[in-house]
Amino acid sequence: MSSRTDNRHRVATICRRATGLPLHVCHRWAAEGIITRAQPVPDAVDASQRAFEAQIVLVLADRLRHEQVDGALFGFTRAEPTGAGLILHLHPVTADRVVAELLPRIDTRYGGMRGVAGLRLTGEPGRWQLSGLADGTEVRLRHPHPAWTPFLPEDEADTTYLWRRNPRRLHGIETNRPLDGWGEARDWLLSRLLRRNSLVNEAGAAHGWANTYTHGSRGVVIEWCCAVSADHLARGLVRSGLTAVPASLAGTEEPDHAELARYGQLHLGDAVVTVRQGGCAEQRPVLKGRVR
């Protein structure tokens, strides 16, 4: 095997582990230069697309905490990332819940907006999309059953569903939301994390769930007990290019990858993904109730 062929195989193997795509697809991407040793998983080239994908991660990390099935920590079993967009394969058990949590709504009981501002569900069975009204961003969804149509919550006394009342235009609360301040580095990091869905799911391999939550809006935390070690997962994420400094962040200090992986703190600028292994807790925590 030539050194070039060997390098392409290594890149393709990293891509397969990170995304869940077939190895032959990753081999083709490596041969075409779509993926490289520096970036074995395609990045979203558009800043708006990265921001959209990052918001999806922030919502699902908090709202699916302890409630995943079969190790699908963000509700997805596989990712198909390209520079132009992203296809996510839904776990059939949690598919309805995932879509419902992402759609924006005003919580009049506790105050504030839940879900992703400006996100709407568009399309039809077999062609569903999570679409951003403001900038044309989208994430395409795939379900094992082509005829699947999401079962979404009805209006309730303490909830105003913006996506139902304003299906084609933004509500004022969506357009006037203050910026969270973490910006471009956070969007790069969390967009990349979503695109490495299969690798992330290794944390839930033993019991089918993990403890996921946000680190403010700065990043996310993933905690689990069995299956892979934190060091193994962190190093896999680093090898997949999660924390590689992109050209648009030129001047950002390159992290000490070995040191970061040792402590499970994966930084890109001020943004952080923490992967942490704790003691075994096979008993699933009490699950939360309905979507609010």
TIGUVO-471111 format. One record per residue: x, y, z of N, C-alpha, C in turn; residue in three letters; chain. Coordinates in pm, whole numbers. Example, Ala and Ser with C-alpha at 12.3 -4.5 7.8 and 13.67 -1.06 7.14 Angstrom:
% TIGUVO-471111
NODE    n.xx    n.yy    n.zz   ca.xx   ca.yy   ca.zz    c.xx    c.yy    c.zz  code  unit
NODE    1319    -569     780    1230    -450     780    1320    -330     780   ALA     A
NODE    1285    -225     708    1367    -106     714    1290       3     787   SER     A
This chain:
% TIGUVO-471111
NODE    n.xx    n.yy    n.zz   ca.xx   ca.yy   ca.zz    c.xx    c.yy    c.zz  code  unit
NODE      85    -120       0       0       0       0      88     124       0   MET     A
NODE      66     216     -93     145     338    -100     113     427      19   SER     A
NODE     203     521      48     180     612     160      56     697     137   SER     A
NODE      31     736      10     -89     815     -18    -215     734       7   ARG     A
NODE    -217     610     -37    -333     524     -16    -354     496     132   THR     A
NODE    -243     473     204    -251     447     347    -308     568     420   ASP     A
NODE    -265     688     382    -314     810     446    -463     829     419   ASN     A
NODE    -505     803     295    -647     816     263    -730     717     345   ARG     A
NODE    -678     596     364    -751     496     442    -766     543     588   HIS     A
NODE    -661     600     643    -669     649     781    -772     761     793   ARG     A
NODE    -770     852     697    -866     962     698   -1008     908     686   VAL     A
NODE   -1028     812     595   -1161     754     576   -1209     681     700   ALA     A
NODE   -1118     612     769   -1154     540     891   -1198     637    1001   THR     A
NODE   -1129     750    1013   -1168     852    1111   -1306     908    1076   ILE     A
NODE   -1327     935     948   -1455     988     901   -1568     890     932   CYS     A
NODE   -1546     764     906   -1651     664     931   -1687     658    1078   ARG     A
NODE   -1587     656    1166   -1615     650    1309   -1690     775    1356   ARG     A
NODE   -1654     888    1300   -1714    1014    1346   -1858    1030    1300   ALA     A
NODE   -1888     990    1177   -2018    1020    1118   -2114     903    1112   THR     A
NODE   -2059     780    1107   -2143     662    1086   -2167     632     939   GLY     A
NODE   -2103     706     849   -2118     681     706   -2044     553     665   LEU     A
NODE   -2087     488     558   -2015     370     508   -1870     406     473   PRO     A
NODE   -1780     310     493   -1639     336     468   -1613     372     322   LEU     A
NODE   -1686     309     229   -1659     339      88   -1692     484      53   HIS     A
NODE   -1791     542     121   -1823     684      98   -1707     771     148   VAL     A
NODE   -1656     740     266   -1544     817     321   -1418     799     236   CYS     A
NODE   -1397     679     182   -1283     657      92   -1297     745     -32   HIS     A
NODE   -1416     755     -87   -1437     838    -205   -1410     984    -174   ARG     A
NODE   -1458    1029     -58   -1433    1167     -18   -1284    1194      -3   TRP     A
NODE   -1212    1098      54   -1067    1116      72    -998    1124     -63   ALA     A
NODE   -1039    1039    -156    -979    1040    -289   -1009    1169    -363   ALA     A
NODE   -1126    1227    -339   -1166    1351    -407   -1116    1476    -335   GLU     A
NODE   -1052    1459    -219   -1001    1572    -144   -1105    1645     -62   GLY     A
NODE   -1224    1586     -49   -1330    1648      31   -1293    1644     179   ILE     A
NODE   -1228    1535     221   -1177    1525     358   -1026    1504     351   ILE     A
NODE    -958    1550     455    -812    1543     462    -770    1504     602   THR     A
NODE    -643    1480     620    -594    1447     755    -619    1561     851   ARG     A
NODE    -609    1685     804    -633    1801     891    -780    1815     926   ALA     A
NODE    -869    1776     835   -1013    1788     859   -1083    1666     799   GLN     A
NODE   -1092    1558     878   -1149    1432     827   -1301    1431     815   PRO     A
NODE   -1367    1536     861   -1513    1548     849   -1542    1684     786   VAL     A
NODE   -1624    1690     682   -1650    1818     616   -1713    1921     710   PRO     A
NODE   -1658    2041     709   -1714    2153     784   -1826    2219     705   ASP     A
NODE   -1917    2284     775   -2012    2374     711   -1937    2500     671   ALA     A
NODE   -1942    2538     544   -1862    2651     498   -1928    2785     529   VAL     A
NODE   -2058    2787     552   -2130    2911     575   -2147    2937     725   ASP     A
NODE   -2119    3058     768   -2127    3091     910   -2270    3077     964   ALA     A
NODE   -2369    3113     885   -2508    3100     929   -2545    2953     951   SER     A
NODE   -2496    2866     864   -2523    2723     878   -2458    2669    1005   GLN     A
NODE   -2336    2712    1034   -2269    2667    1156   -2345    2715    1280   ARG     A
NODE   -2393    2838    1277   -2468    2891    1391   -2598    2813    1411   ALA     A
NODE   -2664    2779    1302   -2790    2703    1308   -2764    2565    1369   PHE     A
NODE   -2661    2497    1323   -2629    2364    1376   -2588    2372    1523   GLU     A
NODE   -2515    2477    1561   -2474    2493    1700   -2595    2510    1791   ALA     A
NODE   -2696    2588    1747   -2815    2606    1828   -2892    2475    1845   GLN     A
NODE   -2893    2392    1743   -2958    2260    1754   -2892    2178    1865   ILE     A
NODE   -2759    2180    1870   -2686    2107    1974   -2719    2161    2112   VAL     A
NODE   -2718    2294    2127   -2744    2354    2258   -2882    2315    2311   LEU     A
NODE   -2982    2317    2225   -3118    2282    2268   -3127    2134    2306   VAL     A
NODE   -3078    2047    2219   -3096    1903    2242   -3010    1851    2356   LEU     A
NODE   -2892    1909    2377   -2809    1866    2489   -2880    1889    2622   ALA     A
NODE   -2951    2001    2633   -3025    2030    2756   -3156    1952    2765   ASP     A
NODE   -3232    1949    2659   -3367    1896    2665   -3374    1743    2661   ARG     A
NODE   -3272    1677    2607   -3271    1531    2605   -3190    1472    2719   LEU     A
NODE   -3149    1552    2812   -3067    1506    2924   -3129    1383    2990   ARG     A
NODE   -3053    1273    2996   -3096    1146    3056   -3208    1076    2980   HIS     A
NODE   -3254    1129    2869   -3373    1073    2806   -3347    1014    2667   GLU     A
NODE   -3222     987    2637   -3189     932    2506   -3222     783    2500   GLN     A
NODE   -3224     730    2379   -3253     588    2356   -3143     530    2267   VAL     A
NODE   -3094     412    2304   -2995     340    2223   -2870     424    2195   ASP     A
NODE   -2835     510    2288   -2712     588    2274   -2718     701    2175   GLY     A
NODE   -2835     735    2124   -2847     848    2030   -2857     976    2113   ALA     A
NODE   -2743    1032    2152   -2739    1136    2254   -2807    1265    2213   LEU     A
NODE   -2806    1300    2087   -2880    1417    2039   -3003    1375    1960   PHE     A
NODE   -3037    1247    1965   -3154    1197    1895   -3127    1149    1754   GLY     A
NODE   -3000    1144    1713   -2964    1106    1577   -2871     985    1578   PHE     A
NODE   -2883     902    1478   -2800     782    1469   -2684     797    1373   THR     A
NODE   -2693     890    1280   -2589     905    1178   -2595    1045    1120   ARG     A
NODE   -2480    1095    1075   -2473    1226    1011   -2414    1212     872   ALA     A
NODE   -2466    1292     779   -2409    1301     644   -2373    1447     620   GLU     A
NODE   -2251    1487     658   -2212    1628     647   -2148    1661     513   PRO     A
NODE   -2183    1776     459   -2116    1832     342   -2089    1979     370   THR     A
NODE   -2010    2041     284   -1985    2183     303   -2111    2265     291   GLY     A
NODE   -2203    2222     207   -2325    2300     182   -2435    2273     283   ALA     A
NODE   -2434    2161     350   -2543    2130     440   -2518    2004     521   GLY     A
NODE   -2626    1952     579   -2615    1839     671   -2745    1758     666   LEU     A
NODE   -2729    1625     661   -2842    1533     674   -2823    1457     805   ILE     A
NODE   -2927    1452     886   -2923    1380    1013   -3028    1270    1013   LEU     A
NODE   -2988    1151    1054   -3078    1036    1061   -3135    1025    1202   HIS     A
NODE   -3265    1035    1213   -3334    1035    1341   -3347     894    1398   LEU     A
NODE   -3336     884    1531   -3372     759    1597   -3525     754    1599   HIS     A
NODE   -3586     644    1555   -3732     643    1541   -3808     662    1672   PRO     A
NODE   -3751     620    1784   -3822     630    1912   -3832     775    1959   VAL     A
NODE   -3727     853    1936   -3724     990    1987   -3743    1096    1878   THR     A
NODE   -3775    1055    1756   -3784    1149    1644   -3885    1260    1669   ALA     A
NODE   -4006    1225    1715   -4107    1326    1741   -4060    1424    1848   ASP     A
NODE   -4001    1369    1952   -3954    1452    2064   -3846    1550    2017   ARG     A
NODE   -3753    1504    1938   -3645    1589    1890   -3700    1708    1813   VAL     A
NODE   -3789    1683    1719   -3846    1792    1639   -3924    1888    1728   VAL     A
NODE   -4003    1834    1820   -4083    1919    1909   -3997    2009    1996   ALA     A
NODE   -3884    1957    2045   -3796    2037    2130   -3728    2148    2053   GLU     A
NODE   -3701    2126    1925   -3631    2227    1846   -3722    2339    1799   LEU     A
NODE   -3849    2311    1777   -3941    2414    1728   -3962    2523    1835   LEU     A
NODE   -3958    2650    1797   -3963    2759    1896   -4101    2778    1956   PRO     A
NODE   -4103    2811    2084   -4226    2834    2158   -4197    2925    2276   ARG     A
NODE   -4298    3001    2317   -4287    3087    2434   -4346    3013    2552   ILE     A
NODE   -4268    3001    2657   -4314    2936    2780   -4367    3044    2874   ASP     A
NODE   -4498    3057    2880   -4557    3164    2961   -4556    3131    3110   THR     A
NODE   -4536    3006    3145   -4531    2969    3287   -4397    3008    3348   ARG     A
NODE   -4287    2971    3279   -4154    2996    3333   -4085    3115    3268   TYR     A
NODE   -4141    3166    3159   -4084    3282    3092   -3980    3244    2988   GLY     A
NODE   -3968    3327    2885   -3864    3306    2785   -3908    3217    2671   GLY     A
NODE   -3816    3200    2577   -3842    3119    2459   -3761    2991    2466   MET     A
NODE   -3825    2881    2429   -3755    2752    2417   -3744    2717    2268   ARG     A
NODE   -3654    2626    2240   -3633    2587    2101   -3533    2677    2032   GLY     A
NODE   -3523    2664    1900   -3428    2742    1820   -3504    2855    1751   VAL     A
NODE   -3464    2977    1778   -3531    3093    1719   -3525    3086    1567   ALA     A
NODE   -3640    3106    1503   -3647    3108    1358   -3652    2973    1290   GLY     A
NODE   -3647    2866    1368   -3650    2732    1307   -3794    2692    1276   LEU     A
NODE   -3814    2634    1160   -3944    2581    1121   -3924    2444    1056   ARG     A
NODE   -4022    2358    1072   -4022    2230    1005   -4089    2247     870   LEU     A
NODE   -4019    2210     764   -4073    2223     630   -4059    2090     555   THR     A
NODE   -4127    2080     442   -4115    1960     360   -4237    1871     370   GLY     A
NODE   -4213    1741     354   -4320    1641     348   -4258    1507     383   GLU     A
NODE   -4339    1403     403   -4282    1272     436   -4172    1230     339   PRO     A
NODE   -4060    1191     397   -3944    1153     318   -3852    1268     282   GLY     A
NODE   -3900    1392     304   -3822    1510     266   -3834    1621     371   ARG     A
NODE   -3837    1585     499   -3850    1684     603   -3719    1761     621   TRP     A
NODE   -3732    1890     656   -3617    1975     679   -3641    2063     801   GLN     A
NODE   -3535    2089     876   -3534    2196     975   -3480    2318     904   LEU     A
NODE   -3562    2420     887   -3525    2536     806   -3519    2661     891   SER     A
NODE   -3421    2746     863   -3409    2875     930   -3474    2983     846   GLY     A
NODE   -3578    3048     902   -3650    3149     827   -3563    3269     790   LEU     A
NODE   -3473    3308     878   -3402    3434     861   -3296    3429     752   ALA     A
NODE   -3233    3313     732   -3115    3311     646   -3109    3193     549   ASP     A
NODE   -3216    3115     541   -3219    3006     445   -3137    2885     483   GLY     A
NODE   -3091    2876     607   -3017    2759     652   -3111    2640     664   THR     A
NODE   -3053    2520     659   -3138    2402     673   -3056    2280     715   GLU     A
NODE   -3124    2190     782   -3071    2057     812   -3178    1959     768   VAL     A
NODE   -3142    1869     679   -3238    1771     630   -3246    1652     725   ARG     A
NODE   -3366    1598     740   -3391    1487     830   -3424    1361     752   LEU     A
NODE   -3376    1248     804   -3411    1118     749   -3463    1030     862   ARG     A
NODE   -3567     956     833   -3630     867     930   -3632     726     870   HIS     A
NODE   -3617     620     953   -3620     484     896   -3747     451     821   PRO     A
NODE   -3858     517     857   -3985     495     789   -4013     614     698   HIS     A
NODE   -4005     598     568   -4019     711     475   -4150     788     489   PRO     A
NODE   -4256     722     536   -4386     789     548   -4402     864     680   ALA     A
NODE   -4299     865     763   -4309     929     895   -4345    1077     884   TRP     A
NODE   -4441    1116     966   -4478    1256     984   -4472    1285    1133   THR     A
NODE   -4400    1389    1176   -4386    1416    1318   -4520    1440    1387   PRO     A
NODE   -4536    1381    1505   -4652    1408    1589   -4611    1520    1684   PHE     A
NODE   -4668    1639    1665   -4624    1757    1738   -4727    1800    1841   LEU     A
NODE   -4682    1862    1951   -4773    1901    2059   -4880    1999    2014   PRO     A
NODE   -4996    1991    2078   -5102    2089    2056   -5077    2211    2145   GLU     A
NODE   -5142    2323    2110   -5133    2442    2195   -5183    2411    2334   ASP     A
NODE   -5118    2473    2434   -5157    2456    2574   -5168    2593    2639   GLU     A
NODE   -5228    2595    2756   -5253    2723    2822   -5124    2798    2854   ALA     A
NODE   -5015    2725    2883   -4891    2792    2925   -4785    2794    2815   ASP     A
NODE   -4824    2764    2692   -4726    2758    2583   -4782    2821    2456   THR     A
NODE   -4704    2909    2394   -4739    2968    2265   -4643    2913    2162   THR     A
NODE   -4693    2836    2069   -4608    2774    1968   -4589    2869    1850   TYR     A
NODE   -4471    2931    1844   -4443    3030    1740   -4444    2969    1602   LEU     A
NODE   -4396    2846    1592   -4388    2781    1461   -4526    2752    1405   TRP     A
NODE   -4626    2742    1492   -4762    2716    1444   -4833    2846    1411   ARG     A
NODE   -4813    2949    1495   -4881    3076    1472   -4815    3159    1362   ARG     A
NODE   -4684    3146    1349   -4609    3222    1249   -4526    3126    1165   ASN     A
NODE   -4589    3046    1080   -4514    2943    1007   -4417    2998     903   PRO     A
NODE   -4443    3120     851   -4360    3172     742   -4294    3306     774   ARG     A
NODE   -4307    3352     896   -4241    3477     934   -4197    3469    1079   ARG     A
NODE   -4101    3551    1113   -4046    3551    1248   -4139    3626    1344   LEU     A
NODE   -4150    3574    1464   -4218    3643    1572   -4121    3746    1630   HIS     A
NODE   -4174    3849    1691   -4090    3954    1748   -3987    3902    1846   GLY     A
NODE   -4024    3804    1927   -3930    3752    2027   -3813    3681    1960   ILE     A
NODE   -3836    3631    1839   -3727    3564    1767   -3630    3665    1706   GLU     A
NODE   -3682    3776    1657   -3596    3876    1593   -3523    3963    1694   THR     A
NODE   -3578    3974    1816   -3519    4064    1915   -3438    3992    2022   ASN     A
NODE   -3408    3865    2002   -3329    3792    2102   -3188    3850    2109   ARG     A
NODE   -3136    3876    2230   -3000    3928    2242   -2897    3823    2202   PRO     A
NODE   -2784    3870    2147   -2676    3778    2114   -2617    3720    2241   LEU     A
NODE   -2578    3591    2236   -2527    3528    2358   -2380    3558    2382   ASP     A
NODE   -2309    3613    2284   -2174    3660    2307   -2063    3562    2281   GLY     A
NODE   -2094    3434    2260   -1986    3336    2241   -1941    3329    2096   TRP     A
NODE   -2031    3353    2003   -1993    3381    1866   -1932    3268    1786   GLY     A
NODE   -1835    3308    1700   -1790    3223    1591   -1723    3095    1637   GLU     A
NODE   -1636    3102    1737   -1566    2982    1781   -1664    2878    1834   ALA     A
NODE   -1763    2922    1911   -1864    2829    1963   -1941    2763    1849   ARG     A
NODE   -1975    2840    1747   -2049    2785    1634   -1966    2682    1558   ASP     A
NODE   -1839    2710    1537   -1751    2612    1474   -1749    2483    1554   TRP     A
NODE   -1728    2496    1685   -1708    2378    1770   -1833    2291    1777   LEU     A
NODE   -1949    2352    1800   -2071    2272    1817   -2127    2223    1684   LEU     A
NODE   -2110    2298    1577   -2146    2247    1446   -2065    2122    1415   SER     A
NODE   -1937    2127    1442   -1851    2010    1422   -1894    1893    1511   ARG     A
NODE   -1933    1921    1634   -1976    1814    1723   -2098    1742    1666   LEU     A
NODE   -2194    1817    1614   -2314    1758    1556   -2278    1671    1435   LEU     A
NODE   -2181    1715    1358   -2139    1641    1240   -2058    1516    1275   ARG     A
NODE   -2018    1501    1398   -1948    1383    1447   -2040    1300    1536   ARG     A
NODE   -2164    1291    1493   -2270    1232    1574   -2240    1088    1617   ASN     A
NODE   -2189    1006    1527   -2162     867    1559   -2055     854    1667   SER     A
NODE   -1954     938    1660   -1848     938    1761   -1903     981    1897   LEU     A
NODE   -1984    1085    1899   -2046    1131    2023   -2130    1019    2086   VAL     A
NODE   -2200     944    2003   -2289     839    2054   -2215     725    2123   ASN     A
NODE   -2084     716    2105   -2009     612    2175   -2021     626    2327   GLU     A
NODE   -2044     748    2375   -2058     770    2518   -2181     701    2576   ALA     A
NODE   -2283     677    2492   -2405     612    2541   -2413     465    2506   GLY     A
NODE   -2302     406    2463   -2305     269    2412   -2343     165    2518   ALA     A
NODE   -2306     187    2643   -2329      85    2746   -2474      78    2790   ALA     A
NODE   -2532     192    2825   -2667     193    2883   -2771     261    2794   HIS     A
NODE   -2727     322    2685   -2821     383    2591   -2851     529    2617   GLY     A
NODE   -2794     584    2723   -2818     724    2755   -2695     782    2825   TRP     A
NODE   -2691     912    2838   -2584     981    2910   -2643    1107    2972   ALA     A
NODE   -2563    1177    3048   -2605    1304    3105   -2547    1415    3018   ASN     A
NODE   -2632    1483    2945   -2585    1592    2859   -2648    1722    2905   THR     A
NODE   -2571    1828    2901   -2625    1959    2937   -2532    2066    2880   TYR     A
NODE   -2578    2191    2885   -2500    2300    2828   -2411    2364    2932   THR     A
NODE   -2302    2420    2885   -2211    2498    2967   -2245    2645    2939   HIS     A
NODE   -2361    2689    2990   -2416    2817    2948   -2445    2806    2798   GLY     A
NODE   -2411    2910    2723   -2417    2902    2577   -2278    2882    2518   SER     A
NODE   -2182    2857    2604   -2042    2846    2563   -2010    2710    2502   ARG     A
NODE   -2085    2608    2542   -2056    2474    2492   -2143    2371    2562   GLY     A
NODE   -2104    2245    2554   -2183    2138    2613   -2095    2044    2694   VAL     A
NODE   -2162    1970    2782   -2097    1869    2866   -2165    1736    2839   VAL     A
NODE   -2085    1630    2825   -2135    1494    2807   -2072    1408    2915   ILE     A
NODE   -2155    1350    3002   -2108    1265    3112   -2169    1127    3099   GLU     A
NODE   -2092    1025    3129   -2142     887    3122   -2059     802    3216   TRP     A
NODE   -2093     673    3225   -2021     588    3319   -1939     479    3250   CYS     A
NODE   -2004     395    3170   -1936     279    3114   -1908     298    2965   CYS     A
NODE   -1868     192    2900   -1832     190    2757   -1693     252    2740   ALA     A
NODE   -1680     353    2656   -1549     409    2626   -1500     496    2742   VAL     A
NODE   -1367     510    2752   -1311     601    2851   -1319     744    2799   SER     A
NODE   -1314     839    2892   -1317     980    2852   -1194    1013    2768   ALA     A
NODE   -1080     958    2803    -957     984    2728    -971     933    2584   ASP     A
NODE   -1028     813    2569   -1044     754    2436   -1136     839    2349   HIS     A
NODE   -1248     881    2406   -1343     962    2330   -1285    1099    2297   LEU     A
NODE   -1219    1161    2395   -1162    1293    2372   -1056    1289    2263   ALA     A
NODE    -971    1188    2266    -867    1178    2164    -928    1150    2026   ARG     A
NODE   -1036    1071    2024   -1104    1048    1897   -1161    1176    1839   GLY     A
NODE   -1218    1260    1924   -1273    1388    1879   -1163    1481    1829   LEU     A
NODE   -1050    1482    1899    -937    1564    1855    -885    1515    1720   VAL     A
NODE    -868    1382    1704    -820    1328    1577    -916    1358    1462   ARG     A
NODE   -1045    1372    1495   -1144    1399    1391   -1145    1545    1349   SER     A
NODE   -1062    1628    1410   -1053    1769    1371   -1148    1861    1446   GLY     A
NODE   -1206    1816    1556   -1304    1897    1629   -1247    2032    1670   LEU     A
NODE   -1124    2034    1718   -1067    2158    1772    -965    2223    1680   THR     A
NODE    -954    2174    1556    -861    2237    1461    -902    2383    1437   ALA     A
NODE    -807    2473    1438    -838    2616    1423    -864    2646    1275   VAL     A
NODE    -985    2691    1239   -1015    2722    1098    -951    2854    1056   PRO     A
NODE    -944    2874     926    -879    2995     873    -949    3122     922   ALA     A
NODE   -1081    3116     939   -1154    3236     981   -1123    3275    1125   SER     A
NODE   -1060    3185    1200   -1021    3215    1338    -870    3223    1349   LEU     A
NODE    -804    3258    1239    -659    3270    1239    -615    3363    1353   ALA     A
NODE    -514    3320    1428    -469    3396    1544    -517    3336    1673   GLY     A
NODE    -620    3248    1666    -664    3176    1786    -555    3080    1827   THR     A
NODE    -523    3078    1954    -415    2991    2002    -451    2845    1984   GLU     A
NODE    -360    2769    1924    -381    2626    1906    -372    2558    2042   GLU     A
NODE    -475    2480    2080    -473    2417    2212    -371    2304    2219   PRO     A
NODE    -328    2272    2341    -245    2154    2365    -336    2033    2364   ASP     A
NODE    -345    1966    2250    -443    1861    2233    -424    1746    2332   HIS     A
NODE    -301    1708    2358    -276    1597    2451    -325    1633    2591   ALA     A
NODE    -298    1755    2633    -339    1798    2767    -490    1812    2776   GLU     A
NODE    -552    1867    2671    -696    1883    2671    -767    1749    2675   LEU     A
NODE    -721    1656    2592    -784    1525    2588    -772    1454    2722   ALA     A
NODE    -660    1476    2792    -640    1410    2921    -748    1451    3020   ARG     A
NODE    -790    1576    3017    -890    1624    3111   -1029    1637    3049   TYR     A
NODE   -1044    1598    2925   -1174    1601    2861   -1226    1740    2831   GLY     A
NODE   -1139    1839    2831   -1179    1977    2802   -1131    2012    2661   GLN     A
NODE   -1222    2012    2567   -1188    2033    2426   -1228    2174    2387   LEU     A
NODE   -1130    2259    2370   -1153    2402    2348   -1130    2442    2203   HIS     A
NODE   -1204    2543    2161   -1174    2620    2041   -1201    2765    2078   LEU     A
NODE   -1095    2841    2096   -1112    2973    2154   -1169    2960    2294   GLY     A
NODE   -1276    3037    2324   -1340    3030    2455   -1449    2924    2462   ASP     A
NODE   -1482    2862    2350   -1586    2759    2348   -1528    2626    2396   ALA     A
NODE   -1614    2542    2453   -1563    2418    2512   -1665    2306    2502   VAL     A
NODE   -1617    2187    2470   -1694    2063    2482   -1623    1980    2588   VAL     A
NODE   -1696    1941    2692   -1639    1860    2800   -1693    1718    2790   THR     A
NODE   -1604    1620    2787   -1643    1479    2791   -1587    1422    2920   VAL     A
NODE   -1674    1363    3000   -1637    1325    3137   -1699    1191    3174   ARG     A
NODE   -1618    1102    3229   -1666     971    3271   -1676     968    3423   GLN     A
NODE   -1790     918    3473   -1811     910    3616   -1833     767    3661   GLY     A
NODE   -1882     751    3784   -1911     618    3835   -2032     557    3766   GLY     A
NODE   -2042     426    3774   -2150     357    3704   -2285     385    3770   CYS     A
NODE   -2382     415    3687   -2519     440    3734   -2614     379    3633   ALA     A
NODE   -2629     248    3637   -2709     180    3536   -2855     219    3543   GLU     A
NODE   -2904     257    3663   -3043     294    3676   -3066     430    3610   GLN     A
NODE   -3148     432    3509   -3178     557    3440   -3246     654    3536   ARG     A
NODE   -3206     782    3538   -3275     881    3623   -3422     893    3583   PRO     A
NODE   -3501     950    3675   -3643     971    3647   -3654    1065    3527   VAL     A
NODE   -3731    1024    3427   -3742    1103    3306   -3837    1220    3324   LEU     A
NODE   -3808    1327    3252   -3896    1443    3255   -4024    1411    3178   LYS     A
NODE   -4122    1497    3197   -4251    1473    3133   -4259    1534    2994   GLY     A
NODE   -4369    1595    2964   -4400    1643    2830   -4309    1756    2788   ARG     A
NODE   -4312    1784    2661   -4240    1898    2606   -4309    2026    2650   VAL     A
NODE   -4229    2120    2700   -4287    2250    2736   -4213    2358    2661   ARG     A
